[in-house]
């Protein structure tokens, strides 16, 4: 059976028809960012993203980003069991599907979702090329409640485009439907990244790519602790990955009912 693609409407400025994924997602800030991210990756950056996540030749700068993303993906996936048979995993912001394919190869039941139908289609084609035919590929909002419940969520470099408040609220929307772990990345706050973000806001909207929102680990921890829905979740691991122009922090969020060996108690 071939992977399925949920043919949601083509992204546009309003992203009409895309499920909001939770009550908080109706916020203006979340909807505006979601529309902007979807349009950028589907209409502007799709070809560049396909090249970046393949073995095609790229510039030296992009090669460092590729290497950093490879290390980040490896880091996140090492926080999951090598055998994922019987586990359901959400690849939230799957892009071209590299992580989804690796998860499926470990035996997981994978739902891979991204705002860009173009990238989702490319991910499906990549999976078919390596003989993976049971990933549920979809285009839409990673917070859509109709996606169901999961044992694990992997959100690599996907929520980093949202403001801290919306980032934490997104996790709070997912958390009640996740049994064990949520593995995410955030962009560590640095003076350079803060300046670059400020300068980027000076350009016309049409000339900008969706900016990465820098977040300090301390601010993230405080925001996490302040969200009641996430009371039963804790940060059990972090790792900073740096490679040229790529700098991102992996965060392992674990449900409190998991024991030291990573299995659910009770």
Secondary structure, DSSP 4 states (H G I P E B T S, - for coil): -PPEEE-PPPP-SS-TT----SGGGGSHHHHHHHHHHHHIIIIISHHHHHHHTSSS---HHHHHHHHHHHHHHHHHHHTS-S--TT-EEEEET-TTSHHHHHHHHTT-EEEEEES-HHHHHHHHHHHHHTT----EEEES-TT-GGG--EEEEEESSSGGGS-HHHHHHHHHHHHTTEEEEEEEEEEE--HHHHHHHHHHTTS-GGGPPPPP-EE-HHHHHHHHHH-GGGTTEEEEEEEEEEETTEEEEEEEEEETTB-TTS-B--
